[in-house]
């Protein structure tokens, strides 16, 4: 198994060591800040690489939204034949080149990196080198602490109160950002749908509550470094999604309607401003002519 994952170990540890070399002159080679930034830098690099996948995810979600009327027709037509209904649904997805599980793609794509990082950080605690994280770097990482908690320690693997407090706070942050990100998508980023018999909405609701629970339960087994990684990637996801919903929302969603209202209001203000400027310019153009006109003296009538 290690022989298969060795390339991933090399990539993960190599990126961390490279960032460590850049940051260590500022904060020190053994500083927890240095190693935390190394892990965060790994997140940023991975998420930049995954941007095309994120774009594909958005397109797939919007395609699914557009297919909602067709999906309802299939559900209504084959309501007594589940197998035929599933076949027609799969055919619909295939014809329109979309996938109902596209929203999970970024998480699935990160899973191998996540597992490699988990193994590398566990190796620090066991003094077991992986990839480029060996020798002086392994010793340095073993001494690094994040708010007093060694980055290789886990909630269940230690009796230290500091480690338990730090891990609990990171788990809460990790689960909270997962929940708010999914809720942001459902409340602002999705068109209004009929909740009854709607596969996409039901799937989103499951993800809303299931993923935070999974992170909360499994987080007690994660090293502090892995919790830093996952909290950072959740924060990135929230910000990336916030930008897309605000700047390029899905048609029919509350965010889209809000953007349309803002654009209409801005256009109205621009029109008023243009009309006002036109009136002022017209008045200014006329004023010099009036001011420049020579008034003819009136002749007084002479009395006979």
C-alpha positions as CSV (number, residue, x, y, z in Angstrom):
1,X,0.0,0.0,0.0
2,X,2.8,2.4,0.9
3,X,4.4,1.8,-2.5
4,X,1.2,3.0,-4.2
5,X,0.9,6.0,-2.0
6,X,4.6,7.0,-2.0
7,X,4.1,9.6,-4.8
8,X,1.4,11.3,-2.8
9,X,3.6,11.2,0.3
10,X,6.3,12.9,-1.7
11,X,4.0,15.5,-3.1
12,X,2.4,16.4,0.3
13,X,5.7,16.4,2.2
14,X,7.6,18.2,-0.6
15,X,5.1,21.1,-0.7
16,X,5.2,21.4,3.1
17,X,9.0,21.4,3.2
18,X,9.2,23.9,0.3
19,X,6.9,26.4,2.1
20,X,8.7,25.7,5.4
21,X,12.0,26.8,3.8
22,X,10.4,30.1,2.6
23,X,8.6,30.9,5.9
24,X,11.2,29.7,8.5
25,X,13.5,32.8,8.3
26,X,10.5,34.8,9.5
27,X,9.0,32.7,12.3
28,X,11.8,30.2,12.9
29,X,12.2,26.6,11.7
30,X,10.6,24.9,14.7
31,X,7.7,27.4,15.1
32,X,4.2,26.0,15.0
33,X,3.3,29.1,13.0
34,X,5.8,28.0,10.3
35,X,4.4,24.5,10.0
36,X,0.8,25.8,10.2
37,X,1.4,28.1,7.3
38,X,3.1,25.2,5.5
39,X,-0.1,23.2,5.8
40,X,-2.3,26.2,4.8
41,X,-0.1,26.7,1.8
42,X,-0.7,23.1,0.8
43,X,-4.4,23.8,1.0
44,X,-4.2,26.9,-1.2
45,X,-2.1,25.1,-3.8
46,X,-4.5,22.2,-4.0
47,X,-7.6,24.4,-4.2
48,X,-6.1,26.4,-7.0
49,X,-5.5,23.2,-8.9
50,X,-9.1,22.1,-8.2
51,X,-10.7,25.4,-9.6
52,X,-11.5,23.7,-13.0
53,X,-13.3,20.9,-11.0
54,X,-15.2,23.5,-9.0
55,X,-16.3,25.2,-12.2
56,X,-17.5,21.9,-13.5
57,X,-19.4,21.4,-10.2
58,X,-21.2,24.7,-10.6
59,X,-22.1,23.9,-14.2
60,X,-23.4,20.5,-13.2
61,X,-25.5,21.9,-10.4
62,X,-27.1,24.5,-12.7
63,X,-27.8,21.8,-15.3
64,X,-29.5,19.8,-12.6
65,X,-31.6,22.8,-11.7
66,X,-32.6,23.2,-15.4
67,X,-33.6,19.5,-15.5
68,X,-36.0,19.8,-12.6
69,X,-39.2,20.0,-14.7
70,X,-38.1,17.0,-16.7
71,X,-37.3,15.0,-13.6
72,X,-40.8,15.8,-12.1
73,X,-42.4,14.5,-15.3
74,X,-40.4,11.3,-15.1
75,X,-41.3,10.9,-11.4
76,X,-45.0,11.5,-12.2
77,X,-45.0,9.2,-15.2
78,X,-43.3,6.3,-13.6
79,X,-44.4,6.8,-10.0
80,X,-45.4,3.1,-9.7
81,X,-42.2,1.7,-11.4
82,X,-39.1,2.7,-9.4
83,X,-36.7,0.7,-11.7
84,X,-38.0,2.4,-14.9
85,X,-37.9,5.8,-13.1
86,X,-34.3,5.3,-12.2
87,X,-33.4,4.2,-15.8
88,X,-35.1,7.3,-17.2
89,X,-33.3,9.5,-14.7
90,X,-30.0,8.0,-15.6
91,X,-30.8,8.5,-19.3
92,X,-31.7,12.1,-18.7
93,X,-28.4,12.7,-16.9
94,X,-26.5,11.1,-19.7
95,X,-28.2,13.0,-22.4
96,X,-27.5,16.3,-20.7
97,X,-24.0,15.3,-19.6
98,X,-24.6,16.0,-15.9
99,X,-24.2,14.2,-12.6
100,X,-26.3,14.5,-9.4
101,X,-23.2,13.8,-7.3
102,X,-21.1,16.6,-8.8
103,X,-21.3,18.6,-5.6
104,X,-19.1,15.9,-3.9
105,X,-16.4,16.0,-6.6
106,X,-14.1,18.5,-4.8
107,X,-14.2,16.4,-1.6
108,X,-13.6,13.2,-3.4
109,X,-10.7,14.7,-5.3
110,X,-9.1,15.9,-2.0
111,X,-9.5,12.5,-0.3
112,X,-6.2,11.0,-1.5
113,X,-4.3,14.2,-0.4
114,X,-6.1,14.2,2.9
115,X,-5.2,10.5,3.5
116,X,-1.5,11.2,2.6
117,X,-1.4,14.2,4.9
118,X,-3.0,12.1,7.7
119,X,-0.3,9.5,7.3
120,X,2.6,12.0,7.1
121,X,1.4,13.8,10.3
122,X,0.9,10.5,12.1
123,X,4.5,9.6,11.1
124,X,5.7,12.7,12.9
125,X,4.3,11.4,16.2
126,X,5.7,7.9,15.6
127,X,9.1,9.3,14.3
128,X,8.4,7.6,11.0
129,X,9.6,9.6,7.9
130,X,7.5,9.9,4.8
131,X,8.6,11.5,1.6
132,X,10.7,14.6,2.2
133,X,9.6,15.0,5.8
134,X,12.6,13.3,7.4
135,X,15.8,14.1,9.3
136,X,15.8,17.6,10.7
137,X,12.4,18.4,9.2
138,X,10.9,15.4,11.0
139,X,12.4,16.6,14.3
140,X,11.3,20.2,13.7
141,X,7.7,19.2,12.9
142,X,7.6,17.0,16.0
143,X,8.5,20.0,18.1
144,X,6.1,22.4,16.4
145,X,3.0,23.5,18.4
146,X,-0.2,25.2,17.3
147,X,-1.5,27.3,20.3
148,X,0.4,24.9,22.6
149,X,-0.8,21.7,20.9
150,X,1.7,19.6,18.9
151,X,0.5,19.4,15.3
152,X,0.9,15.6,15.3
153,X,-1.3,15.0,18.4
154,X,-4.9,13.8,18.3
155,X,-7.8,14.3,20.8
156,X,-8.0,10.5,21.6
157,X,-4.2,10.0,21.6
158,X,-3.3,12.3,24.4
159,X,-4.1,13.3,28.0
160,X,-2.9,16.9,27.6
161,X,-5.7,19.4,28.3
162,X,-4.2,21.9,25.8
163,X,-4.4,19.4,22.9
164,X,-8.0,18.5,23.8
165,X,-9.1,22.2,23.9
166,X,-7.4,23.0,20.6
167,X,-8.7,19.9,18.8
168,X,-12.3,20.6,20.1
169,X,-12.2,24.2,18.9
170,X,-10.8,23.1,15.5
171,X,-13.5,20.4,15.2
172,X,-16.2,22.9,16.0
173,X,-14.8,25.4,13.4
174,X,-14.5,22.6,10.8
175,X,-18.0,21.3,11.3
176,X,-19.5,24.9,11.6
177,X,-17.9,26.0,8.3
178,X,-19.1,22.8,6.6
179,X,-22.7,23.5,7.8
180,X,-22.7,27.3,6.9
181,X,-21.2,26.6,3.4
182,X,-23.9,24.1,2.6
183,X,-26.6,26.3,4.1
184,X,-25.4,29.3,2.1
185,X,-25.8,27.3,-1.1
186,X,-29.3,26.1,-0.2
187,X,-30.6,29.4,1.1
188,X,-29.1,31.8,-1.5
189,X,-27.6,29.8,-4.3
190,X,-30.4,27.4,-5.3
191,X,-33.7,28.2,-7.1
192,X,-36.9,27.9,-5.1
193,X,-38.1,24.4,-5.5
194,X,-41.0,22.3,-4.4
195,X,-39.7,20.3,-1.4
196,X,-42.0,17.4,-2.0
197,X,-40.4,14.6,-4.0
198,X,-37.4,16.6,-5.1
199,X,-34.2,14.5,-5.3
200,X,-31.8,17.4,-5.6
201,X,-33.2,19.3,-2.6
202,X,-33.3,16.1,-0.5
203,X,-29.7,15.4,-1.4
204,X,-28.6,18.9,-0.4
205,X,-30.5,18.5,3.0
206,X,-28.7,15.2,3.7
207,X,-25.4,16.9,3.0
208,X,-26.3,19.9,5.2
209,X,-26.6,17.7,8.3
210,X,-24.6,14.6,7.5
211,X,-21.2,16.1,6.6
212,X,-20.9,18.2,9.8
213,X,-21.7,15.2,11.9
214,X,-19.2,13.1,10.0
215,X,-16.5,15.7,10.6
216,X,-17.4,16.1,14.3
217,X,-17.3,12.3,15.0
218,X,-14.2,11.5,12.9
219,X,-12.3,14.7,14.0
220,X,-11.3,13.2,17.4
221,X,-9.0,10.8,15.4
222,X,-7.4,13.6,13.3
223,X,-4.0,15.1,14.2
224,X,-4.0,18.8,14.9
225,X,-2.3,19.4,11.5
226,X,-5.1,17.6,9.6
227,X,-7.7,19.6,11.5
228,X,-5.8,22.8,10.4
229,X,-5.8,21.5,6.8
230,X,-9.5,20.7,6.8
231,X,-10.6,23.9,8.5
232,X,-8.6,25.9,6.0
233,X,-10.1,24.1,3.0
234,X,-13.6,24.6,4.4
235,X,-12.9,28.3,4.8
236,X,-11.7,28.5,1.2
237,X,-14.8,26.7,0.0
238,X,-17.0,29.1,1.9
239,X,-15.3,32.2,0.4
240,X,-15.2,30.7,-3.1
241,X,-18.9,29.9,-3.0
242,X,-19.8,33.3,-1.5
243,X,-18.0,35.0,-4.5
244,X,-19.8,32.8,-7.1
245,X,-23.2,33.3,-5.5
246,X,-22.7,37.1,-5.2
247,X,-21.2,37.7,-8.7
248,X,-22.6,34.9,-10.8
249,X,-25.7,33.4,-9.1
250,X,-27.8,30.6,-10.4
251,X,-30.8,31.9,-12.4
252,X,-34.0,31.8,-10.3
253,X,-32.1,31.7,-7.0
254,X,-32.7,34.3,-4.3
255,X,-29.2,35.7,-4.9
256,X,-30.0,36.0,-8.6
257,X,-33.2,37.9,-7.9
258,X,-31.3,40.2,-5.4
259,X,-28.6,40.9,-8.0
260,X,-31.3,41.7,-10.6
261,X,-32.9,44.2,-8.2
262,X,-29.6,45.8,-7.5
263,X,-28.8,46.1,-11.2
264,X,-32.3,47.6,-11.9
265,X,-31.9,50.1,-9.1
266,X,-28.5,51.1,-10.3
267,X,-29.8,51.5,-13.8
268,X,-32.6,53.7,-12.5
269,X,-30.1,55.9,-10.6
270,X,-27.8,56.1,-13.6
271,X,-30.8,57.1,-15.8
272,X,-31.8,59.8,-13.3
273,X,-28.2,61.1,-13.1
274,X,-28.0,61.2,-16.9
275,X,-31.3,63.1,-17.2
276,X,-30.1,65.6,-14.5
277,X,-26.8,66.2,-16.2
278,X,-28.6,66.7,-19.5
279,X,-30.9,69.4,-17.9
280,X,-27.9,71.1,-16.3
281,X,-25.9,71.1,-19.6
282,X,-29.0,72.4,-21.5
283,X,-29.4,75.2,-19.0
284,X,-25.7,76.1,-19.1
285,X,-25.8,76.1,-22.9
286,X,-28.7,78.5,-22.9
287,X,-27.3,80.8,-20.1
288,X,-24.4,82.4,-22.1
289,X,-26.8,83.2,-25.0
290,X,-29.2,84.9,-22.7
291,X,-26.4,86.7,-20.9
292,X,-24.8,87.7,-24.1
293,X,-27.9,89.2,-25.7
294,X,-27.8,93.1,-26.0
295,X,-30.9,94.6,-24.7
296,X,-32.2,97.3,-27.1
297,X,-33.0,100.6,-25.4
298,X,-36.6,101.5,-25.4
299,X,-37.5,104.8,-27.1
300,X,-39.5,107.2,-25.1
301,X,-42.6,108.6,-26.8
302,X,-42.3,112.3,-27.3
303,X,-45.2,114.4,-26.3
304,X,-46.7,116.4,-29.2
